[in-house]
Amino acid sequence: MELVSVVPTRTERWLLYDAISPEATALEEAVGAGMLRYEGEAIAFRHELARRAVEDSIAVTRRQSLHNLVLKALLDRSSEALLARIVHHAAQAGDSASVLKYAPVAAKQASALNAHRESASHYQTALEYAGALMPEERAGLLERCSYECYLTDQIEEALEARREALEIWKQLGDKLRQGDDLRWMSRLTWGLGRNREAEGYSIEAVRVLESLPPGPELAMAYSNRAQLHMLADENQEAALWGLRAIELAEKLGATETLVHALNNVGAAELLAHNEQGRVKLEESLRLALANDLQEHAARAYTNLASFMVRARNYALALRYFEDGIAYTTEHDLDFYKLYMTAWRARAHFERGDWDSAADDAGFVLGRYRVPAITKIPALTVLGHLRVRRGDPDAARLLDEAHELAVETGELQRIAPVEAARAESAWLEGDLERVVREARSVLEMARGHDDSRLQGEFPLAFWAWRAGCAIEGHEKLDAPYALQAAGDWRAAAAWRRIGCPYEEGMALADGDEAARLAALQIFERLGAGPAAERLRQALRATGVRGIPRGPRPSTKENPAGLTNRQLEVLVLMADGLSNNEIADRLFVSPKTVEHHVSAILAKLDARTRAEAVSVALQSNLINKK
């Protein structure tokens, strides 16, 4: 029974007999006593808690000897399928030689099978025993561990491993490895939202590598410079560095760098409204898929999808998201999966599918230690959604997003937050704050490509709404330009694009019939603050018979709960916990927590039980 307790889940009979050859009567007694049970050709504890209790009761030295017995039996089988178990028992036995021999092999095997989180775990196990290795061997382990951590969204761990490897290469005087690690540290610090550090590492990487004969590492360092400029909306610089990378990559036959650079140049061209950029991004994706360059395929999907969201081509964006998220799920690439999910939340939000937007954003924020670059868009979407719904806690979410976004220094992170805050101020009637929010971003955009502020996040438009025509309003894209020119028929353009909230906002500037149509749109979306603002405007002009919107006496939904909130409320009434509701609805517990908070606020309830009681009394949900 002791040996079975040190083997997780279950112990094959061959393993048990190879390790200790127990007497048949002893085994039958344990099964008869109800502690163990047969599971086909294996034996296991009837309850996992019982297994752990027995394991914990064994003295450390005895437990290590049992792990040694299991380890020897596994090694005698000489099967690659047993590698992960060999590493586990070698580590538990304290057998450093076996850990260092088999953990890297198991990690490589797991990576090949797209189990990158397991691969990272094996490398981390090996590093615990790597003190006696030669420095270059330890540095190699650190780099491989860093890469697997990066793929699985363990960015802090990835950065620390690269930093340790860099110090080793400095001691050994290996400039090539120093340069490549500096380039990686640039990428990782960018992922953490620390853009100044990222810029510094990228410059140092190029400086170090340019002192050596040109190689793939230098080409990738050039491409990394292109990527940082592209992300900062510095399109000319991005194109210059990207073309240098492409030229060197083609000369060297470095396909991976070529794929990376095509992505950067393509993205920069799309930012400059050059449709050839999409051709380059598609080529980057094709080459990445053809050469099994998983990280680069994921990045290509990410940029293709996000740029289609920016262009408001939602149908194509959602197709890329579907393919990209499926690909990253299959290949265990959590960093890109979560980033795309945050961007998909924005697509749902802009299309008026607010429940799906909240679910996607909540799923991302429910993960442990989400890096800043992914957390910012998720916080922004959820905060902006709460502004439009009039839900609680919007300001806190947007404040957190703003703090993280400012740290990056990137307009594409800051502008969405400021646009949401400007809209919040406008809905509250604080026109001075609207102008302040707009000015801060417009001033930051001086000297940069400000196309984001013309159509995506038109801060000048919000300033115009507040009665202040500041610099930038004359460059607004249609249909914002139509609205700013007083042409409320911009609503038709928004309808064609597929943005119902913006359509309602445009209609709200029109005649009485248009305003009443806007009110219907706002009520359908659940945009309480905009609907109430419009009702007040209609009353002020003497319009009668204005729909009052959701009322406590309305049987269908007296509290203005969304469909998803009603689903959560029903499950709360069934006595399910947040985790159980999350499992039932296929969302994260954090998403459920957000929904529960909104339900309590809308029902003016202090506890879950009180919310359920109110819902039953008002016939929001049916008694069972």
C-alpha positions in Angstrom: 0.0 0.0 0.0 2.9 2.4 0.7 4.3 1.9 -2.8 0.9 2.5 -4.4 0.6 5.7 -2.4 3.7 7.3 -4.0 2.4 6.7 -7.6 -0.1 9.4 -8.6 -3.5 8.3 -9.9 -2.9 4.5 -10.2 -0.2 1.8 -10.3 0.0 -0.7 -13.1 0.2 -4.3 -11.8 3.5 -4.8 -13.8 5.0 -1.8 -12.0 3.9 -3.0 -8.6 5.4 -6.5 -9.2 8.5 -5.2 -10.9 9.2 -2.8 -8.0 8.4 -5.0 -4.9 6.7 -8.3 -5.9 4.1 -8.1 -3.1 2.4 -11.2 -1.8 -1.0 -11.8 -3.4 -2.7 -12.1 -0.1 -1.5 -8.7 1.1 -2.9 -7.1 -2.0 -6.2 -8.9 -1.6 -6.4 -7.8 2.0 -6.0 -4.1 1.0 -8.6 -4.4 -1.6 -10.9 -6.3 0.7 -10.5 -3.6 3.4 -11.8 -1.0 0.9 -8.6 1.0 0.8 -7.6 -0.1 -2.7 -9.5 -1.2 -5.8 -8.6 -2.8 -9.1 -8.9 -0.7 -12.2 -8.4 -3.1 -15.1 -4.7 -4.0 -15.1 -3.9 -1.4 -12.4 -4.6 -0.8 -8.8 -5.4 2.5 -7.1 -6.7 4.0 -3.9 -10.4 4.2 -3.7 -10.1 7.9 -2.7 -7.3 10.3 -3.6 -7.4 11.9 -0.2 -6.6 8.5 1.3 -3.7 8.1 -1.0 -2.3 11.4 0.0 -2.8 10.7 3.7 -0.8 7.4 3.4 1.9 9.1 1.4 2.2 12.0 3.9 2.5 9.5 6.7 5.6 7.8 5.3 9.0 9.1 6.6 11.0 11.1 4.1 13.8 8.6 3.7 11.4 5.7 3.3 9.4 7.7 0.8 12.5 8.4 -1.2 13.5 4.7 -1.2 10.0 3.8 -2.6 10.4 6.4 -5.4 13.7 4.8 -6.2 12.1 1.4 -6.5 9.5 2.8 -8.9 12.1 4.7 -10.8 14.2 1.5 -11.3 11.1 -0.4 -12.5 10.2 2.4 -15.0 13.8 2.6 -16.3 13.9 -1.1 -16.9 11.0 -0.8 -19.3 13.0 1.6 -21.6 9.9 3.3 -22.9 9.7 6.9 -24.1 6.1 6.9 -23.1 7.2 6.7 -19.4 9.6 9.8 -19.6 7.3 12.2 -17.6 6.8 9.6 -14.9 10.5 8.8 -14.8 11.3 12.5 -14.2 8.7 12.7 -11.4 10.0 9.8 -9.5 13.6 10.7 -10.1 12.9 14.2 -8.6 11.1 12.7 -5.6 13.9 10.2 -5.0 16.5 13.0 -5.1 18.3 11.3 -8.0 19.9 14.4 -9.6 21.7 12.4 -12.3 18.5 10.8 -13.5 16.7 14.1 -13.4 19.3 15.9 -15.5 19.5 13.0 -17.9 15.7 12.5 -18.5 14.0 15.9 -17.7 15.4 17.7 -20.8 14.4 14.7 -23.0 10.9 14.7 -21.5 10.7 18.5 -22.0 11.6 18.1 -25.6 9.1 15.3 -26.1 6.3 17.3 -24.4 7.1 20.4 -26.6 6.9 18.2 -29.8 3.5 17.1 -28.6 2.4 20.7 -28.1 2.3 20.3 -24.4 4.4 23.4 -23.7 3.3 23.9 -20.1 4.4 20.4 -19.3 7.6 21.0 -21.2 8.3 24.2 -19.1 7.7 22.2 -15.9 10.2 19.6 -16.9 12.9 22.2 -17.7 12.1 23.9 -14.3 12.6 20.5 -12.6 16.0 20.0 -14.4 17.1 23.5 -13.3 16.5 22.6 -9.7 19.3 20.1 -10.0 21.5 21.9 -12.5 24.0 23.5 -10.1 26.7 21.1 -11.0 26.4 21.4 -14.7 28.9 23.2 -16.9 27.8 26.9 -17.3 27.0 26.6 -21.0 24.8 23.6 -20.3 22.9 25.4 -17.6 22.5 28.5 -19.8 21.1 26.3 -22.6 18.5 24.8 -20.1 17.6 28.3 -19.0 17.0 29.5 -22.5 14.8 26.5 -23.4 12.9 26.8 -20.2 12.4 30.5 -20.9 10.9 29.8 -24.4 8.4 27.3 -23.1 7.4 29.6 -20.3 6.9 32.4 -22.8 4.6 30.3 -25.0 2.5 29.4 -22.0 2.1 33.0 -20.7 4.6 32.6 -17.8 6.3 35.8 -18.8 7.9 36.7 -15.5 9.5 33.3 -15.3 10.6 33.5 -18.9 12.3 36.8 -18.3 14.1 35.6 -15.2 15.5 32.6 -17.0 16.8 34.7 -19.8 18.4 37.1 -17.4 20.2 34.2 -15.7 21.3 32.8 -19.1 22.6 36.3 -20.1 24.8 36.6 -17.1 26.3 33.2 -17.8 27.1 34.1 -21.4 28.7 37.4 -20.2 31.0 35.4 -17.9 31.9 33.1 -20.8 32.4 36.0 -23.2 29.9 34.6 -25.8 28.6 37.7 -27.5 26.4 35.9 -30.0 24.3 34.3 -27.2 24.4 37.6 -25.2 22.9 39.4 -28.2 20.2 36.8 -28.8 19.2 36.8 -25.1 19.0 40.6 -25.1 16.7 40.4 -28.0 14.5 38.0 -26.2 14.5 40.1 -23.0 13.2 43.0 -25.2 10.3 40.9 -26.3 9.5 39.7 -22.8 9.7 43.1 -21.1 7.3 44.4 -23.9 4.9 41.6 -22.9 5.0 42.9 -19.4 4.2 46.4 -20.5 7.7 47.7 -19.7 8.4 49.3 -23.1 11.3 51.5 -22.1 13.2 48.5 -20.9 12.2 46.6 -24.1 13.6 49.5 -26.2 16.8 49.5 -24.3 17.3 45.8 -24.6 16.6 45.9 -28.4 19.1 48.6 -29.0 21.8 46.8 -27.0 21.0 43.5 -28.8 21.7 45.1 -32.2 24.8 46.8 -30.9 26.3 43.6 -29.6 25.3 41.5 -32.7 26.5 44.1 -35.2 30.0 43.6 -33.8 30.0 40.0 -35.1 29.7 38.6 -38.6 26.0 38.9 -39.8 23.9 35.9 -38.8 20.3 34.9 -38.1 20.5 36.4 -34.7 21.2 39.8 -36.1 18.4 39.5 -38.6 16.0 38.7 -35.8 17.3 41.6 -33.7 16.5 43.9 -36.7 13.1 42.4 -36.9 12.5 42.9 -33.2 13.4 46.6 -33.7 10.8 46.7 -36.5 8.2 45.1 -34.2 8.7 47.7 -31.4 8.4 50.6 -33.9 5.3 49.1 -35.4 3.7 48.7 -32.0 4.5 52.3 -31.2 2.8 53.4 -34.5 6.1 54.5 -35.9 5.5 53.0 -39.3 8.4 54.4 -41.3 10.9 53.2 -38.8 9.1 49.8 -38.6 9.4 49.4 -42.4 13.1 50.4 -42.5 14.1 47.9 -39.8 11.8 45.3 -41.2 13.2 45.5 -44.7 16.8 45.3 -43.3 15.7 42.1 -41.5 14.0 40.6 -44.7 17.1 41.4 -46.8 19.5 39.7 -44.3 17.1 36.8 -43.7 16.7 36.0 -47.4 20.5 36.2 -47.9 21.0 33.7 -45.0 18.0 31.5 -45.8 16.6 32.2 -42.3 12.9 31.3 -42.8 11.9 32.0 -39.2 13.3 35.6 -39.3 11.7 36.1 -42.7 8.3 35.1 -41.3 8.8 37.4 -38.3 9.8 40.4 -40.4 7.0 39.9 -43.0 4.6 40.1 -40.1 6.1 43.4 -38.8 6.3 45.1 -42.2 2.8 43.9 -43.1 1.4 45.3 -39.9 3.2 48.6 -40.4 1.8 48.9 -43.9 -1.7 48.2 -42.7 -1.3 50.9 -40.1 -0.4 53.2 -43.0 -3.6 52.1 -44.9 -1.6 50.1 -47.4 -3.6 47.0 -48.2 -0.4 45.2 -49.3 0.2 44.8 -45.6 -2.4 42.1 -45.4 -0.8 40.2 -48.3 2.5 40.2 -46.3 0.7 39.0 -43.1 -1.0 36.2 -45.0 2.3 35.2 -46.4 3.8 35.2 -42.9 1.0 33.0 -41.8 1.4 30.6 -44.7 5.1 30.2 -44.2 4.8 29.8 -40.5 2.2 27.0 -40.9 4.2 25.3 -43.6 7.3 25.2 -41.5 5.6 24.4 -38.2 6.7 27.7 -36.6 4.0 27.7 -34.0 4.7 30.9 -32.2 4.9 32.8 -35.5 1.7 31.3 -36.8 0.0 32.4 -33.6 1.4 35.9 -33.9 0.2 36.1 -37.6 -3.3 35.0 -36.6 -3.2 37.6 -33.8 -2.2 40.5 -36.1 -4.5 39.6 -38.9 -7.5 39.3 -36.5 -6.7 42.5 -34.6 -6.2 44.6 -37.7 -9.5 43.4 -39.1 -11.1 44.6 -35.8 -9.5 47.9 -36.3 -10.8 48.1 -39.8 -14.3 47.1 -38.4 -14.3 44.1 -40.7 -15.8 42.0 -38.0 -16.8 39.0 -40.1 -13.3 38.4 -41.2 -11.8 39.2 -37.8 -14.0 36.6 -36.2 -12.9 34.0 -38.7 -9.3 34.7 -37.9 -10.1 34.6 -34.2 -11.8 31.3 -34.6 -8.9 29.7 -36.5 -6.3 31.4 -34.3 -7.8 30.5 -31.0 -8.3 26.9 -32.1 -4.7 26.8 -33.3 -3.3 28.2 -30.1 -5.5 25.9 -28.0 -4.3 22.9 -29.9 -0.7 23.9 -29.6 -0.8 25.0 -25.9 0.2 28.6 -26.8 -1.6 30.4 -23.9 0.1 33.8 -24.4 -1.4 34.3 -27.8 -4.7 32.5 -27.0 -5.4 35.0 -24.2 -4.3 38.0 -26.2 -6.6 37.0 -29.0 -9.4 36.4 -26.6 -9.0 39.9 -25.2 -9.2 41.3 -28.7 -12.2 39.2 -29.6 -13.9 40.7 -26.6 -13.4 44.1 -28.2 -14.9 42.8 -31.5 -18.0 41.5 -29.6 -18.3 44.8 -27.7 -18.3 46.9 -30.8 -20.8 44.6 -32.6 -23.2 45.0 -29.7 -22.8 41.4 -28.4 -22.1 42.6 -24.9 -22.6 39.3 -23.1 -20.0 37.6 -25.2 -17.6 40.6 -24.7 -18.0 40.3 -20.9 -17.4 36.6 -21.0 -14.2 36.9 -23.1 -12.8 39.7 -21.0 -13.8 38.0 -17.8 -12.1 34.8 -19.0 -8.8 36.6 -19.6 -8.9 38.5 -16.3 -9.8 35.3 -14.4 -6.4 33.8 -15.3 -3.5 33.9 -12.8 -0.9 36.6 -13.4 -2.1 37.9 -16.8 0.7 40.0 -18.4 0.0 43.7 -18.8 -0.1 43.6 -22.6 -3.1 41.2 -22.4 -4.7 42.6 -19.3 -5.0 46.1 -20.7 -7.5 45.4 -23.5 -9.5 43.0 -21.3 -9.8 45.6 -18.6 -10.6 48.3 -21.1 -13.4 46.4 -22.8 -15.0 45.3 -19.5 -14.7 48.8 -18.0 -16.1 50.4 -21.2 -19.0 47.9 -21.2 -19.9 48.8 -17.7 -19.9 52.5 -18.6 -22.4 51.8 -21.3 -24.5 49.6 -19.2 -24.3 51.7 -16.1 -22.9 48.8 -14.1 -20.8 49.3 -11.0 -17.0 49.4 -10.8 -16.4 50.8 -14.3 -14.1 53.5 -13.0 -11.9 51.1 -11.1 -11.4 48.9 -14.1 -10.6 51.8 -16.4 -8.2 53.4 -13.8 -6.3 50.1 -13.6 -6.2 49.8 -17.4 -5.0 53.4 -17.6 -2.2 52.9 -15.2 -0.9 49.8 -17.1 -1.4 51.5 -20.5 0.6 54.6 -19.6 3.5 52.4 -18.5 3.7 51.0 -22.0 3.8 54.4 -23.7 1.9 53.0 -26.7 -0.9 54.9 -28.2 -2.8 51.7 -29.1 -3.0 50.9 -25.4 -3.7 54.4 -24.0 -6.3 55.7 -26.6 -9.0 53.0 -26.0 -8.9 53.7 -22.2 -9.1 57.4 -22.7 -11.9 57.1 -25.2 -13.9 55.0 -22.6 -13.2 57.5 -19.9 -14.2 60.4 -22.2 -17.5 58.7 -23.0 -18.1 58.0 -19.3 -17.6 61.7 -18.5 -20.0 62.7 -21.4 -22.7 60.4 -20.1 -22.3 61.9 -16.7 -22.5 65.4 -18.1 -18.9 66.3 -17.1 -17.9 68.1 -20.3 -14.7 69.6 -18.9 -13.4 66.1 -18.1 -14.3 65.0 -21.7 -12.1 67.7 -23.1 -9.3 66.9 -20.7 -9.3 63.3 -21.6 -9.3 64.1 -25.3 -6.5 66.7 -25.1 -4.2 64.4 -23.1 -4.2 61.8 -25.9 -4.1 64.2 -28.8 -1.1 65.9 -27.4 0.6 62.5 -26.9 -0.1 61.6 -30.6 1.9 64.6 -32.0 4.6 63.3 -34.2 3.1 59.8 -34.5 0.7 58.2 -36.9 -2.6 59.3 -35.4 -4.9 57.2 -37.6 -6.2 55.4 -34.5 -7.6 58.7 -33.3 -9.4 59.4 -36.6 -11.6 56.3 -36.7 -11.0 53.8 -33.9 -10.8 56.0 -30.8 -11.8 59.5 -32.0 -11.0 61.7 -29.0 -11.5 64.8 -31.1 -15.1 63.6 -31.8 -15.8 63.4 -28.0 -14.3 66.9 -27.6 -16.7 68.0 -30.3 -19.6 66.3 -28.4 -18.5 68.3 -25.4 -18.7 71.6 -27.5 -15.0 72.1 -28.0 -13.6 71.8 -31.5 -10.0 71.0 -30.9 -7.2 70.1 -33.3 -7.8 66.8 -35.0 -11.6 67.0 -35.6 -11.1 67.9 -39.2 -9.2 64.6 -39.9 -12.0 62.3 -38.5 -12.9 59.3 -40.5 -16.4 58.7 -41.8 -18.9 58.2 -40.3 -17.6 60.3 -37.3 -16.9 63.1 -39.8 -20.5 63.1 -40.9 -21.8 63.4 -37.4 -19.3 66.2 -36.5 -20.6 68.0 -39.7 -24.1 67.7 -38.3 -25.3 64.9 -40.6 -27.0 62.4 -38.3 -27.5 60.1 -41.3 -24.1 58.7 -40.4 -26.4 56.2 -38.6 -26.8 54.4 -41.9 -23.1 54.0 -42.2 -22.8 52.6 -38.7 -25.6 50.2 -39.5 -23.7 48.9 -42.6 -20.6 48.5 -40.5 -22.4 46.6 -37.8 -22.0 48.9 -34.7 -25.4 49.3 -33.1 -24.4 51.6 -30.2 -22.7 54.0 -32.6 -25.8 53.8 -34.9 -27.9 54.8 -31.9 -25.6 57.7 -31.0 -25.9 59.0 -34.5 -29.7 58.7 -34.6 -29.8 60.5 -31.3 -28.6 63.6 -33.1 -31.5 63.4 -35.6 -35.1 64.3 -35.7 -37.8 63.0 -33.4 -38.3 59.8 -35.3 -34.6 59.1 -35.4 -34.3 59.8 -31.7 -37.1 57.3 -30.9 -35.3 54.7 -33.0 -32.1 55.4 -31.1 -34.0 54.9 -27.9 -35.1 51.4 -29.0 -31.5 50.5 -29.9 -30.2 51.6 -26.5 -32.9 49.7 -24.7 -32.2 46.6 -26.7 -28.5 46.8 -25.9 -29.1 47.5 -22.3 -27.4 50.9 -22.6 -29.1 52.5 -19.6 -27.1 55.7 -19.3 -27.4 56.6 -23.0 -31.1 55.8 -23.0 -31.8 57.9 -19.9 -29.8 60.8 -21.4 -31.9 60.6 -24.6 -35.2 60.5 -22.7 -34.3 63.6 -20.9 -33.4 65.4 -24.1 -36.7 64.3 -25.7 -38.7 65.5 -22.7 -36.9 68.8 -22.9 -38.1 69.3 -26.5 -41.7 68.5 -25.5 -41.9 65.0 -27.0 -44.7 63.0 -25.5 -45.3 59.2 -25.3 -41.6 58.5 -24.7 -41.1 54.8 -23.8 -40.1 54.7 -20.1 -37.8 51.7 -20.6 -37.4 48.8 -18.1 -39.5 49.4 -14.9 -39.8 47.3 -11.7 -43.3 46.4 -12.7 -42.2 44.8 -16.0 -42.6 41.1 -15.5 -40.1 40.1 -18.2 -37.1 41.7 -16.7 -37.8 44.4 -14.1 -34.1 45.0 -13.2 -32.7 45.3 -16.7 -30.5 42.2 -16.3 -28.7 40.9 -19.4 -29.5 37.5 -20.7 -26.3 36.2 -19.2 -27.0 37.7 -15.9 -30.4 36.0 -15.8 -28.7 32.7 -16.6 -26.3 33.2 -13.7 -29.2 34.3 -11.4 -31.1 31.1 -12.2 -28.0 29.0 -11.3 -27.5 31.0 -8.1 -31.1 30.1 -7.2 -30.2 26.5 -7.7 -27.5 26.9 -5.0 -24.5 26.6 -7.3 -21.2 28.3 -6.3 -19.3 30.6 -8.7 -17.0 27.7 -9.7 -19.9 25.5 -10.5 -21.7 28.2 -12.5 -18.5 28.8 -14.4 -18.3 25.1 -15.3 -21.9 25.0 -16.3 -21.6 28.1 -18.6 -18.1 27.4 -19.8 -16.7 30.6 -18.5 -14.1 31.5 -15.9 -15.0 31.9 -12.2 -13.8 35.5 -12.4 -16.4 36.2 -15.2 -19.1 34.7 -12.9 -17.9 37.0 -10.1 -18.4 40.0 -12.4 -21.9 38.9 -13.3 -22.8 38.3 -9.6 -21.6 41.8 -8.6 -23.7 43.3 -11.4 -26.8 41.3 -10.3 -26.4 42.4 -6.7 -26.1 46.0 -7.7 -29.1 45.9 -10.1 -31.3 44.1 -7.5 -30.1 46.3 -4.7 -29.2 43.2 -2.7 -26.4 42.7 -0.2 -26.0 39.0 -0.5 -26.6 36.2 -3.0 -29.5 34.9 -0.9 -31.1 38.3 -0.9 -30.7 38.6 -4.6 -32.4 35.3 -5.2 -35.2 36.2 -2.8 -35.8 39.5 -4.7 -35.7 37.7 -8.1 -38.3 35.1 -6.9 -40.6 37.8 -5.4 -40.5 39.9 -8.6 -41.0 36.9 -10.9 -37.6 37.4 -12.5 -37.1 33.7 -12.2 -39.5 30.9 -11.5 -39.8 28.8 -8.4 -39.0 25.2 -8.8 
